[in-house]
Amino acid sequence: MPNIKQRFATFAAESPLQLLADPFPERVDIKLFLKRDDLLHPLVSGNKWRKLKYNLLAAKEQEYDTLLTFGGAYSNHLYATAAAGQVFDFRTIGIVRGDELATAPRNSTLAFCEACGMRLHFVNRTDYRRKDEPDYLRELQNMFGTGYVLPEGGTNELAMQGTAEVVPEIITQLGQISDYICCPVGTGGTVAGLARTAPDQTTVLGFLSIKAPDFQLPISSPSVQLLTDYSFGGYAKTTPDLLTFIKTFERRTGVLLEQVYTGKMLYGIYDLARQGYFADGATVVAVHTGGLQGRSRALD
Ligand SMILES: *Cc1c(COP(=O)(O)O)cnc(C)c1O
């Protein structure tokens, strides 16, 4: 049985950086690249792979055999953690928001988690809000056994160390510093990691996929801008306009997006580009953070 580092080495290569040759129907003079983190791993995809990596190594080093984490019913993080448990031999416990779901038929995300062996525990919204309280974590560990705790969305210090690695990869692949690096924002771990390693000449644009951040970003960098205009009404909300944009983008580029995160970011980048936000010739890198397990059937 290979150890965890050997297993990482088998499939955690860098993700490709792709220039979109003809992304705009009209003339827009920027060079738009996609950093294809969605291709990092077929199941532990995108930024969730980056965020789990050093946590999984720490959990193994500290000899945990169980991961315990939190998420909503459609959580990409729960999905990725369940898959990572399979790949790296951890038991996994998922605390899911919504006790009414316990008896409901499983959606595809939760069905996948269970198929990976994740034990799901459904809690009401009041309990779920206690997810970061030490007392509550102790209660859960008494119920399910000691586990390495990953917060909701997987965002912690080690997660940011993982997402920070995206920027030097981009610089090496581009052979130069990018003017802009863009990513979607949920809990903020991804954008905070990018901000750590982004050079001063790079502006990091975070596109909020939620209405208002319920977190304080651990960012002190002046080169980060959080954009709130492209949340389309809030987390997992969509509009016909957004879905049409995604379908058109997919047809034009051959790259699939989803409607919760990456579609909103790219909609925002296109909108800004058309308004002349980016200088002529600017290099714009959009991080494709994955999440395709949650892609809506309305996009097919
Ligand atoms: C979870 C997720 C995000 C949000 O990342 P945060 O680090 O929580 O801000 C963005 N894109 C995709 C596809 C995700 O699954």
Ligand as a Chemical Component Dictionary entry (heavy atoms), coordinates in Angstrom:
data_LIG
# 
_chem_comp.id                   LIG 
_chem_comp.type                 NON-POLYMER 
_chem_comp.pdbx_formal_charge   0 
_chem_comp.three_letter_code    LIG 
# 
loop_
_chem_comp_atom.comp_id 
_chem_comp_atom.atom_id 
_chem_comp_atom.alt_atom_id 
_chem_comp_atom.type_symbol 
_chem_comp_atom.charge 
_chem_comp_atom.model_Cartn_x 
_chem_comp_atom.model_Cartn_y 
_chem_comp_atom.model_Cartn_z 
_chem_comp_atom.pdbx_ordinal 
LIG C1 C1 C 0 -16.129 25.910 -2.806 1  
LIG C2 C2 C 0 -15.970 26.525 -4.141 2  
LIG C3 C3 C 0 -15.617 27.866 -4.315 3  
LIG C4 C4 C 0 -15.462 28.817 -3.154 4  
LIG O1 O1 O 0 -14.216 28.706 -2.565 5  
LIG P1 P1 P 0 -13.921 29.428 -1.171 6  
LIG O2 O2 O 0 -12.529 29.068 -0.874 7  
LIG O3 O3 O 0 -14.895 28.837 -0.188 8  
LIG O4 O4 O 0 -14.145 30.874 -1.344 9  
LIG C5 C5 C 0 -15.425 28.341 -5.603 10 
LIG N1 N1 N 0 -15.615 27.543 -6.668 11 
LIG C6 C6 C 0 -15.988 26.262 -6.550 12 
LIG C7 C7 C 0 -16.225 25.477 -7.760 13 
LIG C8 C8 C 0 -16.178 25.712 -5.283 14 
LIG O5 O5 O 0 -16.551 24.425 -5.169 15 
# 
loop_
_chem_comp_bond.comp_id 
_chem_comp_bond.atom_id_1 
_chem_comp_bond.atom_id_2 
_chem_comp_bond.value_order 
_chem_comp_bond.pdbx_ordinal 
LIG C1 C2 SING 1  
LIG C2 C3 SING 2  
LIG C2 C8 DOUB 3  
LIG C3 C4 SING 4  
LIG C3 C5 DOUB 5  
LIG C4 O1 SING 6  
LIG O1 P1 SING 7  
LIG P1 O2 DOUB 8  
LIG P1 O3 SING 9  
LIG P1 O4 SING 10 
LIG C5 N1 SING 11 
LIG N1 C6 DOUB 12 
LIG C6 C7 SING 13 
LIG C6 C8 SING 14 
LIG C8 O5 SING 15 
# 
